[in-house]
């Protein structure tokens, strides 16, 4: 009986964690309502994403078909511009469907 309950609990946990992973793909509104992030696909640790937002500087930034390094355990992605700015944008997916986007000081868009 205990083995059956334990097996069901593990199976349920695996199903719930895989359901949350699927929730990342799609459109997400930024937490400050100043932009939109569209996740097209996730393959391994790479995420194909479109990002459109207005930073505090006031200019509209549009990044299309960019690849970001994605960590499914933490639900965070990092977009790099190269060696000059290895963490230009940090993207954090929240459980409420919103996204927090942090721009590094070295980012030049």
N, C-alpha and C positions, 0 to 999 in steps of 0.2 A: 504494500500500500504506500509506504513512504517513498519507494523508488518511483512509483507511478506519479505521485504528486511532484516529486523533484523533477522528473522528466517533463511533465506538463509545464512547470514553472520555467525551466530552461528554454523550452520551445517557445513559450509566450514571450519571454525576454528577447529572444532572437527575432521574433516576428515584429515586436515593437521597435527594436533598434533599426531593423531594415525599413520599417515604415517611415521613421523619421528621416532616414537617409534619402528616401524618395521625395520627401517634402521640400528639399532644397532646390530641385529642378523646377523652374518656372519663374514667374515675375515676383519681385519683392520690392516693397516701398521702403525707402530709407527711414530711419527712426525719427528724423527731424523733418520729414515730408519735403525734402529738397532734391529728390531724385528717385531713380528707378534702377534696379539691378535685375537683369534677366540672365538666368543660368540656363544655358543651352544643353550642356551635357557634362557628365563627370566620367572620366576614364582613369581608373587608378587614383593617383593623387593629383591629376590635372583637371582643371575645371575650365570649360569654354564659357565665356561670359561677355555680356554687353553691359556697359555701365554708362549711365547718363545722370549727371548731378550738377548742382550749383554749389561750389564751396563758399566759404565765408568771403572770399575775394570778389564774388559776384559774377564771374565769368561762367558760362555753360561749358562743361567738360563732357565730351562724348567719346567713349572708347568702345569700339566694336570688334568683335571676334578676337578678343585677347585671351591668353591662357594665364591662369593663376594656379599657384600651388595650393592644394586643398587638403586639409586634415579632417577626415570625417568624424574622428573622435571628439574634437573640440568644436567642430562646425565653424572653422575659420579658414579663410583663404588669404593669400598674399600675392599681390600683383607687383612684379618688379619691372623697372625700366632698363635694367641692365646693371653693369658693374657700378655705374655712377650713383644709382639709387636702388639698392636691392630690395627695399620694402616700401615702394612708393604708395601703395594702398593696402590697408589691412581691412578685410571684410569679415564681419562676424554675423552669423545668422542666428537670430533669436528664436525662441520657441513660439512667440506670438506671430511669426510670419514676417516680421520686420528685419531690417538689416542695419547694422552700425558700420559706417565707413569712416576710416581714419586716414587722412592724407599726411604723408611724411613731409618734413620741411624741405627735403631735397627734390621733391617731385616737381617737375616742370611740364605742365600740360598745356 
